[in-house]
Amino acid sequence: MAKLKYRLTNDILFKLFFVKYPEFLMRLIALILRIPLDDIKQFQVSNPEIQAEEIGGKMCRLDIAMRVNDQRVNLEIQVGNEYNYDLRSLYYWAREFSAALPERGEYADLPRVIVISILGFNLFTCKEYYSEYRAMEVSRHTQLTDRMLLCYYELRKLPVCLDGEDELMLWMHLFKAATDPDLDKLISLGGSVMASAVQAYRSLTTDEQFRELERMRSKALHDEASALGKARREATAKADAKWQSVVAEKDSALAEKDAIIAKLLAEPPKKT
């Protein structure tokens, strides 16, 4: 069975998909926040652009930052386990939360900040694919504040059986879809919403902007690998040269000692 060349876990494709089709993004956020779609009165993506010159760089982030009903929401998909992602997501929350306080602003004006992470690896040891963290008192389980919310979706833990009535589950399986039959199954279960989403996905995979950004990232990663390989070879050659120099110095010192010993042995013994 042929696999999809590009999956929605591709962060470039993921961001282009939701920036070009904000109606899907709004629908997904409403499902995650468990609010009716009509209750979203304010919705704006704060960082719709993708900086081409940053593609492939270590500091390149392709998250989606939004303002949703006076809340700040950050959505990111992460496939590879770079470790310490729990701390990374907490840092994103802290940075957004602290940046939301204007100069001479009041703490009471700080907005609710929500960080949503869709992960292609297992972050937690639990069996559940969804984890939600808030600031809670550990014994009484009372909430300190509603301004903090971190949501994690671990795609590897998704149940195999699909429920056509659970739209959020269908979206998560769309991100995980790896073959055309996977997409066809989602269309059959999800009706017009999933059919439109799959059509938009397929259209984007042939879009020249996406293909060019992918080429740029592939080149950047290739150049980085080549540079690292060259640096390793140079470091190895330098280490070898230094070792050879040390060996040569020791050999020279031993040869000098051997010559002194041979000379002493060749001399006739002194008469007493």
GROMACS elastic network, one bead per residue, 0.5 to 0.9 nm:
[ bonds ]
;  ai    aj funct       b0    kb
    1   179     6  0.73971   500
    1   180     6  0.88029   500
    1   181     6  0.88312   500
    2     5     6  0.87908   500
    2   178     6  0.88236   500
    2   179     6  0.64290   500
    2   180     6  0.78280   500
    3     6     6  0.86664   500
    3   178     6  0.56425   500
    3   180     6  0.73569   500
    4     7     6  0.63022   500
    4   177     6  0.82088   500
    4   178     6  0.54518   500
    4   179     6  0.50813   500
    4   180     6  0.67659   500
    5   178     6  0.85067   500
    5   179     6  0.88459   500
    5   205     6  0.86171   500
    6     9     6  0.82150   500
    6    10     6  0.68334   500
    6    13     6  0.80147   500
    6   178     6  0.83863   500
    6   205     6  0.68283   500
    7    10     6  0.56757   500
    7    13     6  0.77376   500
    7    14     6  0.85345   500
    7   174     6  0.88474   500
    7   175     6  0.70500   500
    7   176     6  0.74221   500
    7   177     6  0.68553   500
    7   178     6  0.64230   500
    7   179     6  0.88361   500
    7   201     6  0.88383   500
    7   205     6  0.88523   500
    8    11     6  0.72417   500
    8    12     6  0.86201   500
    8    13     6  0.59919   500
    8    14     6  0.53080   500
    8    17     6  0.83605   500
    8   174     6  0.73751   500
    8   176     6  0.71575   500
    8   177     6  0.77236   500
    8   178     6  0.89667   500
    8   201     6  0.77422   500
    9    12     6  0.86394   500
    9    13     6  0.76037   500
    9    14     6  0.64237   500
    9    77     6  0.65683   500
    9    78     6  0.73732   500
    9    79     6  0.64757   500
    9   118     6  0.87259   500
    9   119     6  0.85947   500
    9   120     6  0.74721   500
    9   175     6  0.57166   500
    9   176     6  0.68262   500
    9   177     6  0.88464   500
   10    13     6  0.53492   500
   10    14     6  0.59384   500
   10    15     6  0.86727   500
   10    77     6  0.80732   500
   10    78     6  0.84917   500
   10    79     6  0.77860   500
   11    15     6  0.61170   500
   11    16     6  0.85297   500
   11    61     6  0.88407   500
   11    62     6  0.62216   500
   11    63     6  0.80459   500
   11    76     6  0.80417   500
   11    77     6  0.62178   500
   11    78     6  0.72670   500
   11    79     6  0.82945   500
   12    15     6  0.53703   500
   12    16     6  0.61899   500
   12    17     6  0.84579   500
   12    50     6  0.83193   500
   12    55     6  0.89834   500
   12    62     6  0.66945   500
   12   210     6  0.72814   500
   12   213     6  0.76179   500
   12   214     6  0.75958   500
   13    16     6  0.51426   500
   13    17     6  0.58563   500
   13    18     6  0.86701   500
   13   201     6  0.82812   500
   13   204     6  0.74310   500
   13   205     6  0.75801   500
   13   210     6  0.67649   500
   13   214     6  0.89308   500
   14    17     6  0.52020   500
   14    18     6  0.65208   500
   14    19     6  0.86877   500
   14    62     6  0.85247   500
   14    76     6  0.87947   500
   14    77     6  0.75529   500
   14   175     6  0.85020   500
   15    18     6  0.54081   500
   15    19     6  0.60026   500
   15    20     6  0.84076   500
   15    48     6  0.81280   500
   15    50     6  0.84443   500
   15    62     6  0.65182   500
   15    63     6  0.70364   500
   15    64     6  0.67686   500
   15    76     6  0.86024   500
   15    77     6  0.89122   500
   16    19     6  0.51135   500
   16    20     6  0.58138   500
   16    21     6  0.81659   500
   16    48     6  0.83818   500
   16    49     6  0.89409   500
   16    50     6  0.84484   500
   16   204     6  0.78865   500
   16   210     6  0.76185   500
   17    20     6  0.54965   500
   17    21     6  0.59828   500
   17    22     6  0.82253   500
   17    24     6  0.85626   500
   17    25     6  0.86291   500
   17   200     6  0.74330   500
   17   201     6  0.67588   500
   17   204     6  0.70875   500
   18    22     6  0.53218   500
   18    23     6  0.79659   500
   18    24     6  0.64792   500
   18    25     6  0.53245   500
   18    26     6  0.88170   500
   18    64     6  0.84036   500
   19    22     6  0.55344   500
   19    25     6  0.78084   500
   19    45     6  0.76664   500
   19    48     6  0.59158   500
   19    49     6  0.84452   500
   19    64     6  0.82888   500
   20    23     6  0.88854   500
   20    48     6  0.88509   500
   21    24     6  0.57600   500
   21    25     6  0.69538   500
   21   197     6  0.88844   500
   21   200     6  0.79938   500
   22    26     6  0.60738   500
   22    27     6  0.84439   500
   22    44     6  0.89686   500
   22    45     6  0.84350   500
   23    26     6  0.51776   500
   23    27     6  0.61763   500
   23    28     6  0.86703   500
   24    27     6  0.50322   500
   24    28     6  0.61505   500
   24    29     6  0.86299   500
   24   193     6  0.87128   500
   24   197     6  0.74635   500
   25    28     6  0.51097   500
   25    29     6  0.61552   500
   25    30     6  0.85726   500
   26    29     6  0.51847   500
   26    30     6  0.61443   500
   26    31     6  0.86705   500
   26    37     6  0.74985   500
   26    40     6  0.81257   500
   26    43     6  0.74800   500
   26    68     6  0.88914   500
   27    30     6  0.52041   500
   27    31     6  0.63698   500
   27    32     6  0.88078   500
   27    37     6  0.63803   500
   28    31     6  0.51402   500
   28    32     6  0.62416   500
   28    33     6  0.86242   500
   28   167     6  0.87915   500
   28   168     6  0.70565   500
   28   171     6  0.76227   500
   29    32     6  0.50446   500
   29    33     6  0.59952   500
   29    34     6  0.82364   500
   29    35     6  0.86257   500
   29    37     6  0.86749   500
   29    68     6  0.87787   500
   29    73     6  0.87744   500
   29    75     6  0.89742   500
   30    33     6  0.52189   500
   30    34     6  0.57987   500
   30    35     6  0.52249   500
   30    36     6  0.62448   500
   30    37     6  0.54757   500
   30    38     6  0.89000   500
   30    39     6  0.84842   500
   30    40     6  0.75818   500
   31    35     6  0.65108   500
   31    36     6  0.77453   500
   31    37     6  0.79437   500
   31   167     6  0.77889   500
   31   168     6  0.60586   500
   32    35     6  0.79690   500
   32   116     6  0.86405   500
   32   151     6  0.86185   500
   32   168     6  0.72561   500
   33    36     6  0.89375   500
   35    38     6  0.83734   500
   35    39     6  0.67072   500
   35    40     6  0.80693   500
   36    39     6  0.53652   500
   36    40     6  0.75073   500
   37    40     6  0.58009   500
   38    41     6  0.72701   500
   39    69     6  0.86267   500
   40    43     6  0.68599   500
   40    68     6  0.68984   500
   40    69     6  0.62063   500
   41    68     6  0.77812   500
   41    69     6  0.61123   500
   42    67     6  0.70597   500
   42    68     6  0.54086   500
   42    70     6  0.72355   500
   43    66     6  0.69970   500
   43    67     6  0.56018   500
   43    69     6  0.66762   500
   43    70     6  0.87897   500
   44    65     6  0.84994   500
   44    66     6  0.54684   500
   44    67     6  0.52023   500
   44    68     6  0.67967   500
   45    48     6  0.59638   500
   45    64     6  0.68905   500
   45    65     6  0.57737   500
   45    67     6  0.65319   500
   45    68     6  0.88304   500
   46    49     6  0.89343   500
   46    64     6  0.75972   500
   46    65     6  0.53580   500
   46    66     6  0.53552   500
   46    67     6  0.70733   500
   47    50     6  0.80471   500
   47    63     6  0.83185   500
   47    64     6  0.64242   500
   47    65     6  0.59059   500
   47    66     6  0.77621   500
   48    64     6  0.72312   500
   48    65     6  0.81986   500
   50    53     6  0.88503   500
   50    54     6  0.82413   500
   50    55     6  0.81474   500
   50    62     6  0.73322   500
   51    54     6  0.54897   500
   51    55     6  0.68149   500
   51    60     6  0.86114   500
   52    55     6  0.53713   500
   52   213     6  0.66796   500
   52   216     6  0.77180   500
   52   217     6  0.87845   500
   53    56     6  0.84254   500
   53    57     6  0.84337   500
   53   216     6  0.85381   500
   54    57     6  0.54043   500
   54    58     6  0.85332   500
   54    59     6  0.77986   500
   54    60     6  0.57200   500
   54    61     6  0.87953   500
   54   217     6  0.88247   500
   55    58     6  0.87359   500
   55    60     6  0.61738   500
   55    61     6  0.87325   500
   55   213     6  0.72568   500
   55   214     6  0.84943   500
   55   216     6  0.67508   500
   55   217     6  0.53313   500
   55   220     6  0.74351   500
   56    59     6  0.84624   500
   56    60     6  0.66995   500
   56   216     6  0.75043   500
   56   218     6  0.74689   500
   56   219     6  0.81970   500
   56   220     6  0.52781   500
   56   221     6  0.59597   500
   56   224     6  0.88034   500
   57    60     6  0.52359   500
   57    61     6  0.89059   500
   57   217     6  0.83554   500
   57   220     6  0.74897   500
   57   221     6  0.82695   500
   58    61     6  0.85413   500
   61    76     6  0.86295   500
   62    76     6  0.70981   500
   62    77     6  0.82788   500
   63    74     6  0.68160   500
   63    75     6  0.56800   500
   63    77     6  0.72642   500
   64    73     6  0.81549   500
   64    74     6  0.56903   500
   64    75     6  0.50812   500
   64    76     6  0.63740   500
   65    72     6  0.73297   500
   65    73     6  0.58746   500
   65    75     6  0.64655   500
   65    76     6  0.87993   500
   66    71     6  0.80945   500
   66    72     6  0.58119   500
   66    73     6  0.50420   500
   66    74     6  0.62220   500
   66    75     6  0.81812   500
   67    70     6  0.60654   500
   67    71     6  0.55878   500
   67    73     6  0.61991   500
   67    74     6  0.88775   500
   68    72     6  0.62858   500
   68    73     6  0.67973   500
   69    72     6  0.83766   500
   70   111     6  0.66442   500
   70   112     6  0.77333   500
   71   111     6  0.55913   500
   71   112     6  0.50221   500
   71   113     6  0.60174   500
   71   114     6  0.75738   500
   71   147     6  0.87934   500
   72    96     6  0.77340   500
   72    97     6  0.84252   500
   72   100     6  0.87140   500
   72   111     6  0.68091   500
   72   112     6  0.62516   500
   72   114     6  0.62038   500
   72   115     6  0.84787   500
   73   112     6  0.83484   500
   73   113     6  0.58887   500
   73   115     6  0.59203   500
   73   116     6  0.74813   500
   74    92     6  0.83718   500
   74    93     6  0.83063   500
   74    96     6  0.87909   500
   74   113     6  0.79508   500
   74   114     6  0.62221   500
   74   116     6  0.59818   500
   74   117     6  0.83190   500
   75   114     6  0.85025   500
   75   115     6  0.61695   500
   75   117     6  0.60560   500
   75   118     6  0.78743   500
   76   115     6  0.81107   500
   76   116     6  0.63958   500
   76   117     6  0.51370   500
   76   118     6  0.62571   500
   76   119     6  0.84756   500
   77   116     6  0.85482   500
   77   117     6  0.58721   500
   77   119     6  0.58851   500
   77   120     6  0.78453   500
   78    81     6  0.76509   500
   78   117     6  0.73038   500
   78   118     6  0.62868   500
   78   120     6  0.61550   500
   78   121     6  0.81668   500
   79   118     6  0.82775   500
   79   119     6  0.57075   500
   79   121     6  0.63965   500
   80    83     6  0.87691   500
   80   119     6  0.81191   500
   80   120     6  0.66393   500
   80   121     6  0.67181   500
   81    84     6  0.84717   500
   81    85     6  0.75790   500
   81   119     6  0.84996   500
   81   120     6  0.79160   500
   81   121     6  0.61736   500
   81   122     6  0.82004   500
   81   123     6  0.81366   500
   82    85     6  0.68526   500
   83    86     6  0.81271   500
   83    87     6  0.89879   500
   83    88     6  0.89273   500
   83   123     6  0.85896   500
   84    87     6  0.53637   500
   84    88     6  0.62743   500
   84    89     6  0.88040   500
   85    89     6  0.60093   500
   85    90     6  0.83830   500
   85   123     6  0.77144   500
   86    89     6  0.53699   500
   86    90     6  0.62579   500
   86    91     6  0.86424   500
   86   123     6  0.77819   500
   87    90     6  0.50081   500
   87    91     6  0.60488   500
   87    92     6  0.86461   500
   88    91     6  0.50351   500
   88    92     6  0.63381   500
   88    93     6  0.87779   500
   89    92     6  0.50288   500
   89    93     6  0.63508   500
   89    94     6  0.87045   500
   89   115     6  0.70224   500
   89   116     6  0.85781   500
   89   117     6  0.77713   500
   89   150     6  0.78212   500
   90    93     6  0.50693   500
   90    94     6  0.61885   500
   90    95     6  0.85980   500
   90   115     6  0.82271   500
   90   150     6  0.77950   500
   91    94     6  0.50152   500
   91    95     6  0.60266   500
   91    96     6  0.85197   500
   92    95     6  0.52104   500
   92    96     6  0.61813   500
   92    97     6  0.84934   500
   92   115     6  0.74838   500
   93    96     6  0.52540   500
   93    97     6  0.59909   500
   93    98     6  0.85575   500
   93   113     6  0.65662   500
   93   114     6  0.70766   500
   93   115     6  0.61867   500
   93   148     6  0.77928   500
   93   149     6  0.84198   500
   93   150     6  0.79239   500
   94    97     6  0.50614   500
   94    98     6  0.60120   500
   94    99     6  0.83545   500
   94   113     6  0.87222   500
   95    98     6  0.53425   500
   95    99     6  0.59678   500
   95   100     6  0.85498   500
   96    99     6  0.51622   500
   96   100     6  0.61906   500
   96   113     6  0.69813   500
   97   100     6  0.53258   500
   97   101     6  0.73750   500
   97   110     6  0.71549   500
   97   111     6  0.73512   500
   97   112     6  0.78278   500
   97   113     6  0.61458   500
   97   147     6  0.85243   500
   97   148     6  0.85582   500
   98   101     6  0.58630   500
   98   102     6  0.89970   500
   98   110     6  0.82804   500
   99   102     6  0.74093   500
  100   109     6  0.86867   500
  100   110     6  0.61704   500
  100   111     6  0.69997   500
  101   104     6  0.81596   500
  101   105     6  0.58734   500
  101   106     6  0.73727   500
  101   107     6  0.70932   500
  101   109     6  0.73505   500
  101   110     6  0.58479   500
  101   111     6  0.85012   500
  102   106     6  0.81295   500
  102   110     6  0.88587   500
  103   106     6  0.88120   500
  105   108     6  0.85120   500
  105   109     6  0.70642   500
  105   110     6  0.84850   500
  106   109     6  0.54701   500
  106   110     6  0.74002   500
  107   110     6  0.54844   500
  108   111     6  0.83022   500
  110   113     6  0.87628   500
  110   147     6  0.78325   500
  111   147     6  0.63789   500
  112   146     6  0.67403   500
  112   148     6  0.61596   500
  112   149     6  0.78780   500
  113   146     6  0.89320   500
  113   147     6  0.57806   500
  113   148     6  0.56381   500
  113   149     6  0.65389   500
  113   150     6  0.85494   500
  114   147     6  0.78806   500
  114   148     6  0.63300   500
  114   150     6  0.57911   500
  114   151     6  0.76148   500
  115   148     6  0.85731   500
  115   149     6  0.64694   500
  115   151     6  0.62024   500
  115   152     6  0.84648   500
  116   149     6  0.84270   500
  116   150     6  0.60360   500
  116   152     6  0.60261   500
  116   153     6  0.79910   500
  117   150     6  0.79013   500
  117   151     6  0.61291   500
  117   153     6  0.62304   500
  117   154     6  0.84374   500
  118   151     6  0.84413   500
  118   152     6  0.59952   500
  118   154     6  0.62362   500
  118   155     6  0.71297   500
  118   172     6  0.84290   500
  118   175     6  0.88433   500
  119   122     6  0.73244   500
  119   123     6  0.78733   500
  119   152     6  0.72398   500
  119   153     6  0.59543   500
  119   155     6  0.59759   500
  119   156     6  0.81858   500
  120   153     6  0.86675   500
  120   154     6  0.62249   500
  120   155     6  0.54250   500
  120   156     6  0.63616   500
  120   176     6  0.80743   500
  121   154     6  0.63378   500
  121   155     6  0.70243   500
  121   156     6  0.62978   500
  121   157     6  0.88724   500
  122   125     6  0.74492   500
  122   129     6  0.87529   500
  122   154     6  0.59475   500
  122   155     6  0.80085   500
  122   156     6  0.67458   500
  122   157     6  0.76892   500
  123   126     6  0.89323   500
  123   152     6  0.87104   500
  123   154     6  0.72591   500
  124   127     6  0.83442   500
  124   131     6  0.85559   500
  124   154     6  0.85707   500
  125   128     6  0.88672   500
  126   129     6  0.79346   500
  126   131     6  0.88149   500
  127   130     6  0.89605   500
  127   157     6  0.68662   500
  128   131     6  0.71942   500
  128   153     6  0.89956   500
  128   154     6  0.82755   500
  128   157     6  0.66735   500
  128   158     6  0.80661   500
  129   152     6  0.79054   500
  129   153     6  0.56157   500
  129   155     6  0.67329   500
  129   156     6  0.75953   500
  129   158     6  0.57412   500
  129   159     6  0.83109   500
  130   151     6  0.73721   500
  130   152     6  0.57044   500
  130   154     6  0.65142   500
  130   157     6  0.86229   500
  130   158     6  0.88280   500
  131   150     6  0.82559   500
  131   151     6  0.59359   500
  131   152     6  0.51663   500
  131   153     6  0.67171   500
  131   154     6  0.84567   500
  132   149     6  0.71597   500
  132   150     6  0.57777   500
  132   152     6  0.64105   500
  133   136     6  0.85265   500
  133   148     6  0.81203   500
  133   149     6  0.58624   500
  133   150     6  0.51106   500
  133   151     6  0.65233   500
  133   152     6  0.85932   500
  134   143     6  0.73732   500
  134   144     6  0.83726   500
  134   145     6  0.80720   500
  134   146     6  0.75289   500
  134   147     6  0.85549   500
  134   148     6  0.56784   500
  134   149     6  0.50771   500
  134   150     6  0.66591   500
  135   142     6  0.86086   500
  135   143     6  0.59158   500
  135   144     6  0.55094   500
  135   145     6  0.64155   500
  135   146     6  0.77525   500
  135   147     6  0.86345   500
  135   148     6  0.64782   500
  135   149     6  0.78715   500
  136   139     6  0.87749   500
  136   140     6  0.83106   500
  136   141     6  0.55301   500
  136   142     6  0.54952   500
  136   144     6  0.55381   500
  136   145     6  0.79791   500
  137   140     6  0.57915   500
  137   142     6  0.52766   500
  137   143     6  0.63396   500
  137   144     6  0.68331   500
  138   141     6  0.55010   500
  138   142     6  0.79436   500
  139   142     6  0.82015   500
  140   143     6  0.89172   500
  143   146     6  0.70621   500
  144   147     6  0.89372   500
  145   148     6  0.67560   500
  146   149     6  0.73207   500
  153   157     6  0.85743   500
  153   158     6  0.86988   500
  153   172     6  0.81689   500
  154   157     6  0.57731   500
  154   158     6  0.71745   500
  155   158     6  0.54176   500
  155   172     6  0.69592   500
  155   173     6  0.77296   500
  155   175     6  0.80975   500
  155   176     6  0.64990   500
  156   159     6  0.87137   500
  156   176     6  0.82770   500
  157   160     6  0.88536   500
  158   161     6  0.87969   500
  158   169     6  0.81319   500
  158   172     6  0.79229   500
  158   173     6  0.76340   500
  159   162     6  0.72148   500
  159   169     6  0.89333   500
  162   165     6  0.88114   500
  162   166     6  0.80704   500
  162   169     6  0.73961   500
  162   170     6  0.72890   500
  162   173     6  0.85339   500
  162   186     6  0.86777   500
  162   189     6  0.81406   500
  163   166     6  0.54689   500
  163   167     6  0.80892   500
  163   169     6  0.74764   500
  163   170     6  0.76948   500
  163   189     6  0.76655   500
  164   167     6  0.67381   500
  164   169     6  0.84183   500
  164   170     6  0.71557   500
  164   186     6  0.82675   500
  164   188     6  0.86166   500
  164   190     6  0.56469   500
  164   191     6  0.85814   500
  165   168     6  0.89754   500
  165   169     6  0.87975   500
  165   170     6  0.86857   500
  165   189     6  0.82393   500
  165   190     6  0.78217   500
  166   169     6  0.54300   500
  166   170     6  0.65368   500
  166   190     6  0.88285   500
  167   171     6  0.63449   500
  167   172     6  0.87521   500
  167   190     6  0.71839   500
  167   194     6  0.88698   500
  168   171     6  0.51283   500
  168   172     6  0.63704   500
  168   173     6  0.87317   500
  169   172     6  0.50973   500
  169   173     6  0.62575   500
  169   174     6  0.85975   500
  170   173     6  0.50950   500
  170   174     6  0.61426   500
  170   175     6  0.88106   500
  170   186     6  0.66475   500
  170   189     6  0.82542   500
  170   190     6  0.69715   500
  170   194     6  0.78372   500
  171   175     6  0.64492   500
  171   176     6  0.87224   500
  171   186     6  0.87663   500
  171   194     6  0.79877   500
  172   175     6  0.52044   500
  172   176     6  0.64180   500
  172   177     6  0.86929   500
  173   177     6  0.58314   500
  173   182     6  0.83739   500
  173   183     6  0.88748   500
  173   186     6  0.78396   500
  174   177     6  0.50565   500
  174   178     6  0.87260   500
  174   182     6  0.79888   500
  174   183     6  0.69681   500
  174   186     6  0.71811   500
  174   194     6  0.83887   500
  174   197     6  0.87282   500
  174   198     6  0.80762   500
  175   178     6  0.86200   500
  176   182     6  0.89038   500
  177   180     6  0.79824   500
  177   181     6  0.87332   500
  177   182     6  0.54734   500
  177   183     6  0.63985   500
  177   186     6  0.89803   500
  178   181     6  0.85611   500
  178   182     6  0.65927   500
  178   183     6  0.81516   500
  179   182     6  0.52178   500
  179   183     6  0.67444   500
  179   184     6  0.89195   500
  180   183     6  0.50756   500
  180   184     6  0.61963   500
  180   185     6  0.86427   500
  181   185     6  0.60703   500
  181   186     6  0.86071   500
  182   185     6  0.52566   500
  182   186     6  0.64804   500
  182   187     6  0.88799   500
  183   186     6  0.51398   500
  183   187     6  0.63363   500
  183   188     6  0.87719   500
  183   194     6  0.86515   500
  183   195     6  0.87482   500
  183   198     6  0.67816   500
  184   187     6  0.50667   500
  184   188     6  0.62680   500
  184   189     6  0.87297   500
  184   195     6  0.85226   500
  184   198     6  0.86100   500
  185   188     6  0.51220   500
  185   189     6  0.62785   500
  185   190     6  0.83943   500
  186   189     6  0.51642   500
  186   190     6  0.55916   500
  186   191     6  0.80124   500
  186   194     6  0.63064   500
  186   195     6  0.77987   500
  186   198     6  0.84871   500
  187   190     6  0.51856   500
  187   191     6  0.55863   500
  187   192     6  0.74439   500
  187   193     6  0.80900   500
  187   194     6  0.51830   500
  187   196     6  0.85912   500
  187   197     6  0.88754   500
  187   198     6  0.75182   500
  188   191     6  0.59851   500
  188   194     6  0.83502   500
  188   195     6  0.81449   500
  189   194     6  0.80479   500
  190   193     6  0.62272   500
  190   195     6  0.72301   500
  191   194     6  0.57720   500
  191   195     6  0.60790   500
  191   196     6  0.86680   500
  192   196     6  0.59717   500
  192   197     6  0.84669   500
  193   196     6  0.53142   500
  193   197     6  0.62374   500
  193   198     6  0.86917   500
  194   198     6  0.59699   500
  194   199     6  0.83854   500
  195   198     6  0.52526   500
  195   199     6  0.61209   500
  195   200     6  0.86117   500
  196   199     6  0.50855   500
  196   200     6  0.61394   500
  196   201     6  0.85970   500
  197   200     6  0.50876   500
  197   201     6  0.61525   500
  197   202     6  0.86657   500
  198   202     6  0.61339   500
  198   203     6  0.85034   500
  199   202     6  0.51757   500
  199   203     6  0.61356   500
  199   204     6  0.86527   500
  200   203     6  0.50821   500
  200   204     6  0.62023   500
  200   205     6  0.88142   500
  201   204     6  0.51825   500
  201   205     6  0.64090   500
  202   205     6  0.53084   500
  202   206     6  0.69945   500
  202   207     6  0.89769   500
  203   206     6  0.56607   500
  203   207     6  0.64474   500
  204   208     6  0.83516   500
  204   209     6  0.86362   500
  204   210     6  0.69058   500
  204   211     6  0.89181   500
  205   208     6  0.84093   500
  205   210     6  0.68290   500
  205   211     6  0.73323   500
  206   209     6  0.87884   500
  206   210     6  0.75443   500
  206   211     6  0.70455   500
  207   210     6  0.55009   500
  207   211     6  0.63326   500
  207   212     6  0.87252   500
  208   212     6  0.59530   500
  208   213     6  0.84933   500
  209   212     6  0.52123   500
  209   213     6  0.62088   500
  209   214     6  0.86059   500
  210   213     6  0.51633   500
  210   214     6  0.61330   500
  210   215     6  0.85981   500
  211   214     6  0.50724   500
  211   215     6  0.61559   500
  211   216     6  0.86366   500
  212   215     6  0.50017   500
  212   216     6  0.61660   500
  212   217     6  0.86337   500
  213   216     6  0.50330   500
  213   217     6  0.62136   500
  213   218     6  0.85693   500
  214   217     6  0.51144   500
  214   218     6  0.60500   500
  214   219     6  0.85189   500
  215   218     6  0.50554   500
  215   219     6  0.60896   500
  215   220     6  0.85084   500
  216   219     6  0.51486   500
  216   220     6  0.60862   500
  216   221     6  0.86009   500
  217   221     6  0.60595   500
  217   222     6  0.84198   500
  218   221     6  0.51952   500
  218   222     6  0.60643   500
  218   223     6  0.85436   500
  219   223     6  0.59932   500
  219   224     6  0.84455   500
  220   223     6  0.50932   500
  220   224     6  0.60735   500
  220   225     6  0.85834   500
  221   224     6  0.50185   500
  221   225     6  0.61152   500
  221   226     6  0.85438   500
  222   225     6  0.50989   500
  222   226     6  0.61081   500
  222   227     6  0.85532   500
  223   226     6  0.50459   500
  223   227     6  0.60655   500
  223   228     6  0.85487   500
  224   227     6  0.50760   500
  224   228     6  0.61195   500
  224   229     6  0.85018   500
  225   228     6  0.51089   500
  225   229     6  0.60341   500
  225   230     6  0.85481   500
  226   229     6  0.50177   500
  226   230     6  0.60975   500
  226   231     6  0.85356   500
  227   230     6  0.51032   500
  227   231     6  0.61088   500
  227   232     6  0.85883   500
  228   231     6  0.50260   500
  228   232     6  0.61277   500
  228   233     6  0.86068   500
  229   232     6  0.51089   500
  229   233     6  0.61897   500
  229   234     6  0.85889   500
  230   233     6  0.50966   500
  230   234     6  0.60837   500
  230   235     6  0.84605   500
  231   234     6  0.51131   500
  231   235     6  0.60009   500
  231   236     6  0.84844   500
  232   235     6  0.50275   500
  232   236     6  0.60275   500
  232   237     6  0.85016   500
  233   236     6  0.50311   500
  233   237     6  0.60459   500
  233   238     6  0.84647   500
  234   237     6  0.50308   500
  234   238     6  0.59971   500
  234   239     6  0.84662   500
  235   238     6  0.50458   500
  235   239     6  0.60556   500
  235   240     6  0.84904   500
  236   239     6  0.50489   500
  236   240     6  0.60301   500
  236   241     6  0.85138   500
  237   240     6  0.50059   500
  237   241     6  0.60651   500
  237   242     6  0.85550   500
  238   241     6  0.50750   500
  238   242     6  0.61588   500
  238   243     6  0.85583   500
  239   242     6  0.50993   500
  239   243     6  0.61069   500
  239   244     6  0.85591   500
  240   243     6  0.50285   500
  240   244     6  0.60607   500
  240   245     6  0.85054   500
  241   244     6  0.50663   500
  241   245     6  0.61326   500
  241   246     6  0.86800   500
  242   246     6  0.62602   500
  242   247     6  0.86381   500
  243   246     6  0.50650   500
  243   247     6  0.61323   500
  243   248     6  0.84922   500
  244   247     6  0.50176   500
  244   248     6  0.59952   500
  244   249     6  0.85460   500
  245   248     6  0.50448   500
  245   249     6  0.61654   500
  245   250     6  0.86483   500
  246   249     6  0.51325   500
  246   250     6  0.62569   500
  246   251     6  0.85910   500
  247   250     6  0.51234   500
  247   251     6  0.60414   500
  247   252     6  0.85044   500
  248   251     6  0.50001   500
  248   252     6  0.60306   500
  248   253     6  0.85546   500
  249   252     6  0.50852   500
  249   253     6  0.61894   500
  249   254     6  0.86218   500
  250   253     6  0.50602   500
  250   254     6  0.61073   500
  250   255     6  0.84933   500
  251   254     6  0.50952   500
  251   255     6  0.60254   500
  251   256     6  0.85345   500
  252   255     6  0.50453   500
  252   256     6  0.61413   500
  252   257     6  0.86441   500
  253   256     6  0.50891   500
  253   257     6  0.62652   500
  253   258     6  0.85975   500
  254   257     6  0.50506   500
  254   258     6  0.60379   500
  254   259     6  0.85309   500
  255   259     6  0.61020   500
  255   260     6  0.86651   500
  256   259     6  0.50765   500
  256   260     6  0.63184   500
  256   261     6  0.86886   500
  257   260     6  0.50942   500
  257   261     6  0.61673   500
  257   262     6  0.85353   500
  258   261     6  0.50921   500
  258   262     6  0.60325   500
  258   263     6  0.85243   500
  259   262     6  0.50566   500
  259   263     6  0.60952   500
  259   264     6  0.85985   500
  260   263     6  0.51228   500
  260   264     6  0.62139   500
  260   265     6  0.86365   500
  261   264     6  0.51144   500
  261   265     6  0.61706   500
  261   266     6  0.86149   500
  262   265     6  0.50919   500
  262   266     6  0.61294   500
  262   267     6  0.87826   500
  263   266     6  0.50637   500
  263   267     6  0.63697   500
  264   267     6  0.53837   500
  264   268     6  0.85105   500
  265   268     6  0.77778   500
  265   269     6  0.87902   500
  267   270     6  0.86176   500
  268   271     6  0.89751   500
